[in-house]
Amino acid sequence: MFIKSTQRKTIDFLFSDSTKQSFVTELAALSNKFKSIFNIVNTMLDSNQELKDTYETFLKEYIITNDRYNCFLKYYPKLFKLIQDTYDTLNLGKDLTVKVNNEYDLNINFEETSCLYKVSIRTRFFLICYLSDYSVDQIGQKEIQKLICREMIDLGILDKLYRIINSIVLNTFPTKSGRKIWDLLSASTGYTADSYAIKLLSSVIYKALPSLKANENPIAYMISIAKNEVDWLLRTKLGVKFVNSEINIVTITEPNNHIEEHEIYYRTIVKEYFEPIANKYPELTNSLSKYNTFNTVANVCNPLINKIFGINSNHLLLENISIVNIFCYDFLTRFDPSKTELINFLLLIPISSRTYDNRVLPENYKEKIMNLVTYKELNKIFKHLSPSNIKKILIDSVTKLYGYTYITKDNVEVTIDWSRFIEQYIGFIYSISSGKYDEFIKIVKTEILQNRKDAA
């Protein structure tokens, strides 16, 4: 059964043999809405012993395997059937509340709402596969979502939801002027009504679908989530005014409070800089783009990206996130070539998590990190953090990196010298935060401006 963890953004599963497994979630809502999401899962597991046994067998294998996607493929047909049988036996849809009005073309009827709620229940059993630290890769996540939502897709419910959300986007705060406002926003920010509607649909499926309640009109709930996100976007992220997009990048070193300008900044100038990087290293771009390098981007590249551009890499509108690896590789090769272990690491491909026992960072590496934090006096730089928090953050980051095996673009497994890597990694963080890289960052920003002038 699932139990709420005392750790933030963490849920636990307690097996019948009294062993426990923790899952760190990517959405705080999964722990904040724990009862709404997981109480019904626990009820179903308690009422069907075969479902409980099969699900626990799946989880135990999924946790330790190096091929989680195929583990899902192995178990999902039987689990889907058992979940459906239990749903029917418990009559979980008996309280469904649906307001049907056939006057509207986009009305979702009772049958479609019932399908949506069944998919919601099914989703909760597999959230760990795409919203936790045990997620499959991005391609696998999309395929799992397709299988979970198959009936929604086949019945046209997903398409109908998209059209409903698109109509919300086109007829919303602040002007009620429909597509015109989004045409203007597109010209200055990169947002379009259609692209944002697709993004919003994805957000609603991820955030709202797992927590639907039968007695609270599931459709109305999903629409309310969509409206709230659009309202928040237009009020706080884009604002209601238009500003000059000619921002002086040389003077920007940290995120600022001018959110409208900041949006324009990262959606225009930043994106334009990464295209030359891809062109500079075409072979690396082609080889790395086939793989998911998010782990190294999030734990190695993000500090540098944030220092230069004032944003997190998640905000970069890049189809190929591995370009961020190549960007950091280029930066270190040019300006700090002594960090060879770190430079080489940026071109490696994280292919799978290690076994459970090997995902724990050895104590000698933890001790090395703590000693380097003290030696570098990082607490004098990160004054808003206590020394213990600084050490914990860096240990967590290295642990996430350590939890993968790495191969070259030629599919050759590489042995990482983790001791040397940690030295260079902490040195890299120190150089970014202490200002040691400031002159190099100024050069990069000047190059961005020059690229823009040359392209104009």
Secondary structure by P-SEA (a helix, b strand, c coil): cbbbbccccbbbbbccccbbbbbbbcccccccccccccaaaaaaaaacaaaaaaaaaaaaaaaccccaaaaaaacaaaaaaaaaaaaaaacccccccccccccccccccaaaaaaaaaaaaaaaaccccccccccccaaaaaaaaaaaaaaaaaaaaaaaaaaaaaaaaaccccccccaaaaaaaaacccccaaaaaaaaaaaaaacccccccccccaaaaaaaaaaaaaaaaacccccccccccccccccccccccaaaaaaaaaacaaaaaaaaaaaacaaaaaaaccccaaaaaacccaaaaaaacccccccccccccaaaaaaaaaaaacccccaaaaaaaaacccccccccccccccaaaaaaaaaaaaaaccccccccccaaaaaaaaaaaaaaaacbbbbccccbbbbbaaaaaaaaaaaaaaaaaaccaaaaaaaaaaaaaaaaaaac
